[in-house]
Amino acid sequence: MKVTDHIKDAKGKTLFSFEIIPPVKGRNIKELYDNIDPLMEFNPPFIDVTTSREEYIYIDRDGLLDKKLTRMRPGTVGICASIKHKYDVDTVPHVLCGGFTKEETEYLLVDCHYLGIDNVMALRGDAMREEKYFEPTKGGHHYALGLVRQIQDLNCGKYLHDVIETDDCAHFCIGVAGYPEKHMEAPSLKSDLQRLKEKVDAGADYVVTQMFFDNKKYFEFVEAAREVGIDVPIIPGIKPIAVKRHLNLLPQVFKIDLPQDLVDAVDSCKDNKAVRQVGIEWCIEQSKELKAAGVPVLHYYSMGKSDNIHAIAKSVF
């Protein structure tokens, strides 16, 4: 079932969803299940599963370092299928430009279609650790817009090298990212909104925002998006602060602002246990205000841990 259909069926009720990260190679999926299990109490209609792009590792071979590409967290589509089967819930695999050719993207989408996965999140992806700026993969898409167009073509039976007439075309519901405080590489919020509208015009069905900690940023972003003609659901993405180093890390990595009241509260904490509680309480207040405003879904970035998300959802849903 499509994310947009879940939203329609809710008839104005705010839904609960969350995002998980695949376990690293060598880890058992049971740990992932253990963190998903408590959150099923809140009936998520869908769960997002991130995709990690490749990274370089260096292997010592007789004193010489051999540079190799690897993926530390593979298996997004397999995990989506497993979660879908185990919990009878829709899953949303993230599909990236970075690290994938157009052919590899097509194979991934075909696998999703075979497995009955109806939703995908189309993202450009981040730069590799060794790159200062995002470098497109040879033979891949430069921007999420191209990815949206490829997925939409597949929905029409148009493959990269064939047009296939079939009664069983894919019907992917396409999600894309939105940035209430603008994408870090965008020259302005207005130009960033123009890029977002291009993705929606190309076939994106809904938007999930990057994390924010001031709801005013989200409300202003939605208003600005509507003014430029973006009329699809805009789902707020929320992340509770969990450790003190987030004060520096989140603004540095995501180029977002933290409200001074939150900064002061975290600064006053003696340890990360206290920080985690501050993050939960702040996120509860955020969530309640957003829910009261009638947002379609509250989407939580869990980072694979569920205790704080469970505490938040228990107070909100």
C-alpha positions as CSV (number, residue, x, y, z in Angstrom):
1,M,0.0,0.0,0.0
2,K,1.3,3.5,-0.9
3,V,2.3,6.0,1.8
4,T,-0.1,8.5,0.3
5,D,-3.0,6.0,0.6
6,H,-2.2,5.4,4.2
7,I,-2.4,9.2,4.7
8,K,-5.7,9.4,2.9
9,D,-7.2,6.5,4.8
10,A,-6.2,8.1,8.1
11,K,-8.7,10.9,7.4
12,G,-6.7,13.7,9.1
13,K,-5.3,11.5,11.9
14,T,-1.6,11.9,12.4
15,L,0.2,8.6,11.8
16,F,3.4,7.3,13.4
17,S,6.4,6.1,11.4
18,F,10.1,5.8,11.8
19,E,13.4,5.1,10.0
20,I,15.9,2.4,10.7
21,I,19.5,1.7,9.6
22,P,20.6,-1.7,8.4
23,P,23.0,-3.5,10.8
24,V,26.7,-3.5,9.8
25,K,28.1,-6.6,8.1
26,G,28.6,-9.5,10.6
27,R,25.7,-8.4,12.9
28,N,22.5,-10.4,13.3
29,I,19.2,-8.9,12.2
30,K,17.7,-9.9,15.6
31,E,19.1,-6.7,17.2
32,L,17.1,-4.8,14.6
33,Y,14.0,-6.7,15.4
34,D,14.5,-6.1,19.1
35,N,14.4,-2.4,18.5
36,I,11.4,-2.5,16.1
37,D,9.3,-4.8,18.3
38,P,8.5,-2.1,21.0
39,L,7.5,0.5,18.3
40,M,4.9,-1.8,16.7
41,E,2.6,-0.9,19.6
42,F,2.0,2.4,17.8
43,N,0.9,0.8,14.5
44,P,3.3,2.4,12.0
45,P,1.8,2.0,8.5
46,F,5.3,2.1,7.1
47,I,9.0,1.9,8.1
48,D,11.8,3.5,6.2
49,V,15.1,1.6,5.7
50,T,18.2,3.6,4.8
51,T,20.7,2.7,2.2
52,S,24.4,3.4,2.9
53,R,26.7,4.2,0.0
54,E,30.1,2.7,-0.5
55,E,33.2,3.7,1.3
56,Y,36.9,3.1,1.0
57,I,38.8,0.9,3.4
58,Y,42.5,0.2,3.5
59,I,43.7,-3.4,3.8
60,D,47.3,-4.0,4.9
61,R,48.9,-6.5,2.5
62,D,52.5,-7.2,3.5
63,G,53.1,-3.6,4.6
64,L,51.3,-2.0,1.6
65,L,47.9,-0.5,2.0
66,D,45.4,-1.8,-0.6
67,K,42.5,0.6,-1.2
68,K,39.1,-1.1,-1.6
69,L,35.5,-0.1,-2.0
70,T,33.0,-1.7,0.3
71,R,29.5,-1.3,1.8
72,M,29.4,-1.7,5.6
73,R,25.6,-1.8,5.8
74,P,24.3,-3.7,2.8
75,G,20.9,-5.4,2.4
76,T,18.4,-2.6,2.4
77,V,16.0,-4.4,0.1
78,G,16.4,-7.7,1.9
79,I,15.7,-6.1,5.2
80,C,12.6,-4.3,3.8
81,A,11.3,-7.7,2.6
82,S,12.0,-9.3,5.9
83,I,10.3,-6.5,7.9
84,K,7.3,-6.5,5.5
85,H,6.9,-10.3,6.0
86,K,7.5,-10.4,9.8
87,Y,5.4,-7.4,10.8
88,D,2.9,-7.1,7.9
89,V,3.9,-3.5,7.5
90,D,4.8,-1.5,4.4
91,T,8.5,-0.6,4.0
92,V,10.2,2.2,2.2
93,P,13.8,1.5,0.9
94,H,16.0,4.5,0.3
95,V,17.3,4.6,-3.3
96,L,20.4,6.7,-3.8
97,C,22.2,8.4,-6.7
98,G,25.6,8.1,-5.0
99,G,27.2,4.7,-5.4
100,F,24.7,3.3,-8.0
101,T,24.6,3.3,-11.8
102,K,21.3,3.7,-13.5
103,E,21.4,0.0,-14.4
104,E,22.0,-0.9,-10.7
105,T,19.1,1.3,-9.7
106,E,16.8,-0.4,-12.3
107,Y,17.8,-3.8,-10.9
108,L,17.0,-2.6,-7.3
109,L,13.6,-1.3,-8.4
110,V,12.8,-4.5,-10.2
111,D,13.6,-6.4,-7.1
112,C,11.3,-4.1,-5.1
113,H,8.5,-4.7,-7.6
114,Y,8.9,-8.4,-7.4
115,L,8.7,-8.3,-3.6
116,G,5.6,-6.1,-3.5
117,I,7.3,-3.1,-2.1
118,D,5.2,-0.1,-3.2
119,N,7.2,2.8,-1.9
120,V,10.7,4.2,-2.4
121,M,12.5,7.2,-1.1
122,A,14.6,8.9,-3.9
123,L,17.6,10.7,-2.5
124,R,20.8,12.0,-4.0
125,G,22.9,10.8,-1.0
126,D,25.9,12.3,0.7
127,A,29.4,12.7,-0.5
128,M,31.8,9.9,0.4
129,R,34.0,10.5,3.4
130,E,37.0,11.2,1.1
131,E,35.1,13.8,-0.9
132,K,34.6,17.4,0.0
133,Y,31.6,17.6,-2.3
134,F,29.3,15.0,-3.8
135,E,30.7,13.4,-6.9
136,P,28.2,11.5,-9.1
137,T,28.8,7.9,-9.7
138,K,29.9,7.2,-13.3
139,G,26.8,6.0,-15.2
140,G,24.6,7.2,-12.3
141,H,22.3,10.1,-11.6
142,H,23.7,13.5,-10.6
143,Y,20.6,14.6,-8.7
144,A,17.5,13.1,-7.1
145,L,15.4,14.6,-9.9
146,G,16.9,12.2,-12.4
147,L,16.2,9.3,-10.0
148,V,12.5,10.4,-9.6
149,R,12.2,10.5,-13.4
150,Q,13.7,7.0,-13.8
151,I,11.3,5.6,-11.2
152,Q,8.4,7.3,-12.8
153,D,9.5,5.9,-16.2
154,L,9.5,2.4,-14.7
155,N,5.9,3.1,-13.4
156,C,5.0,3.6,-17.1
157,G,6.8,0.4,-18.3
158,K,9.8,2.4,-19.6
159,Y,13.0,0.6,-18.7
160,L,16.5,2.0,-19.6
161,H,16.8,0.0,-22.7
162,D,13.2,-1.3,-23.3
163,V,9.6,-0.3,-23.3
164,I,7.7,-3.3,-21.9
165,E,3.9,-3.5,-22.4
166,T,2.5,-5.3,-19.4
167,D,-0.5,-5.3,-17.1
168,D,1.9,-5.6,-14.2
169,C,3.8,-2.3,-14.2
170,A,5.4,-1.0,-11.1
171,H,3.4,1.6,-9.3
172,F,5.9,3.1,-6.9
173,C,4.9,5.9,-4.6
174,I,7.9,8.2,-4.5
175,G,9.1,10.1,-1.5
176,V,11.7,12.8,-1.7
177,A,13.6,14.9,0.9
178,G,12.8,18.5,1.9
179,Y,14.9,20.9,3.9
180,P,13.1,23.4,6.2
181,E,16.4,25.2,6.7
182,K,17.5,24.6,3.1
183,H,19.9,22.0,1.7
184,M,23.5,22.9,2.8
185,E,24.5,23.2,-0.9
186,A,21.6,25.4,-2.0
187,P,22.3,29.1,-2.4
188,S,19.0,30.1,-0.9
189,L,15.8,28.6,0.5
190,K,13.9,29.9,-2.6
191,S,16.1,28.1,-5.0
192,D,16.0,24.9,-2.9
193,L,12.2,25.0,-3.0
194,Q,12.4,25.4,-6.8
195,R,14.4,22.1,-6.9
196,L,11.9,20.4,-4.7
197,K,9.0,21.5,-7.0
198,E,10.9,20.1,-9.9
199,K,11.0,16.7,-8.2
200,V,7.3,16.9,-7.4
201,D,6.4,17.9,-10.9
202,A,8.5,14.9,-12.1
203,G,6.4,12.5,-10.1
204,A,7.3,12.7,-6.4
205,D,4.3,11.9,-4.3
206,Y,5.3,13.1,-0.9
207,V,8.1,14.9,1.0
208,V,9.8,14.0,4.2
209,T,11.8,16.8,5.8
210,Q,15.3,16.7,7.3
211,M,15.3,16.9,11.1
212,F,14.6,20.3,12.7
213,F,14.3,21.3,16.3
214,D,12.2,24.5,16.0
215,N,8.6,23.8,14.7
216,K,8.4,27.3,13.3
217,K,11.0,26.3,10.7
218,Y,8.7,23.5,9.5
219,F,5.5,25.6,9.4
220,E,7.2,28.3,7.5
221,F,8.7,25.7,5.1
222,V,5.3,24.2,4.4
223,E,3.7,27.6,3.8
224,A,6.5,28.6,1.4
225,A,6.2,25.2,-0.4
226,R,2.5,25.7,-0.9
227,E,3.1,29.2,-2.2
228,V,5.3,27.8,-5.1
229,G,2.7,25.1,-5.9
230,I,4.0,22.1,-4.0
231,D,0.7,20.4,-3.0
232,V,1.9,16.9,-1.9
233,P,2.0,15.8,1.8
234,I,5.0,17.2,3.7
235,I,5.9,14.9,6.5
236,P,8.0,16.3,9.4
237,G,11.1,14.3,10.1
238,I,12.2,14.5,13.8
239,K,15.2,13.3,15.7
240,P,15.6,13.5,19.5
241,I,19.0,14.7,20.7
242,A,20.6,11.8,22.6
243,V,24.2,12.8,23.5
244,K,25.9,16.1,24.3
245,R,28.1,16.0,21.2
246,H,25.0,16.4,19.1
247,L,25.2,20.1,19.9
248,N,28.2,20.4,17.7
249,L,27.7,17.4,15.4
250,L,24.2,18.1,14.1
251,P,24.8,21.7,13.1
252,Q,28.1,20.8,11.5
253,V,26.8,17.8,9.5
254,F,23.3,18.9,8.6
255,K,23.7,22.7,8.8
256,I,20.7,23.2,11.1
257,D,20.1,25.6,13.9
258,L,19.3,24.5,17.5
259,P,17.1,26.6,19.7
260,Q,19.0,28.3,22.5
261,D,16.6,26.9,25.1
262,L,17.5,23.4,23.9
263,V,21.2,24.2,23.9
264,D,21.1,25.6,27.4
265,A,19.2,22.5,28.6
266,V,21.7,20.1,27.1
267,D,24.7,22.1,28.4
268,S,23.3,21.9,31.9
269,C,23.2,18.1,31.8
270,K,25.8,16.2,33.9
271,D,25.9,13.1,31.6
272,N,24.4,11.7,28.5
273,K,21.7,9.9,30.4
274,A,20.4,13.3,31.4
275,V,20.9,14.6,27.8
276,R,18.8,11.7,26.5
277,Q,15.9,12.7,28.8
278,V,16.1,16.3,27.7
279,G,16.0,15.1,24.1
280,I,12.9,13.0,24.8
281,E,11.1,15.8,26.6
282,W,11.9,18.4,23.8
283,C,10.8,15.9,21.1
284,I,7.5,15.2,23.0
285,E,6.7,18.9,23.0
286,Q,7.6,19.2,19.3
287,S,5.5,16.2,18.4
288,K,2.5,17.4,20.4
289,E,2.5,20.8,18.7
290,L,2.9,19.2,15.2
291,K,0.2,16.7,15.8
292,A,-2.2,19.4,17.0
293,A,-1.4,21.3,13.8
294,G,-2.6,18.2,11.8
295,V,0.6,17.0,10.2
296,P,-0.1,13.8,8.2
297,V,2.7,11.7,9.8
298,L,5.3,12.1,12.5
299,H,8.4,10.4,11.2
300,Y,11.2,9.7,13.6
301,Y,14.8,9.1,12.8
302,S,15.5,6.3,15.3
303,M,19.1,5.5,14.2
304,G,18.3,1.9,15.1
305,K,17.6,2.5,18.8
306,S,14.0,2.5,20.0
307,D,13.9,3.3,23.7
308,N,13.7,7.1,23.3
309,I,11.4,6.9,20.3
310,H,9.1,4.6,22.4
311,A,9.0,7.0,25.3
312,I,8.1,9.9,22.9
313,A,5.4,7.9,21.1
314,K,3.9,6.7,24.4
315,S,3.3,10.4,25.3
316,V,2.1,11.5,21.9
317,F,0.0,8.7,20.4
